[in-house]
Amino acid sequence: MLIDEFLPEFDFEERHSVTMAGSADRVSQVLKDVDLCESWVVRWLFRLRGLPTSRVTLANLPMSNFETLGEVPGRELLLGLVGKFWTIGGGLRKIDRDSFCEFNEPGYAKAVWNFSVEPVRGGTQVTTETRIKCLDEQSHRNFGIYWMLIGPFSGLIRTEILKATKRKVEAVQPR
């Protein structure tokens, strides 16, 4: 998987999964286009972090400093971000796909966030995984404290995205 290529070693990880009634192609299409901020929880948490809250989708999220690191159409989408996430402004660094793996500046952390889609009996399973690699001991300590406080909210965003996708996929099934 792409996530293993871009961040095979990591210090922190979070994973959420849901199965929905729909084809993998349909689920992939809806997943990329669902408005993440339809959920008041996500909208509120994005606003707190200074992220945009107007029609935010996985397809246009790269406009918010996330970089699309790769995509296997209908199978996996991988986003990446570099920053000092534990600071007020996040210390985000714009980094392109080609230099993400090579980035190794002390004081920063690298994060990847994927969505994978897999056909299963009775539908499609969507899994989202977040991995963080801290680039030195101090950033590991700082991120660890940050993650203890923010991790549950990060997980809430991901579960809300999965719920919204499931609602949209299962609301209207194409014939």
Secondary structure by P-SEA (a helix, b strand, c coil): ccccccccccccbbbbbbbbcccaaaaaaaaacccccccaaaaaaaaaaccccccccccccccccccccccccccccccccccccccccccccccccccccccccccbbbbbbbbbbbbcccbbbbbbbbbbbbccaaaaaaaaaaaaacaaaaaaaaaaaaaaaaaaaaccccc
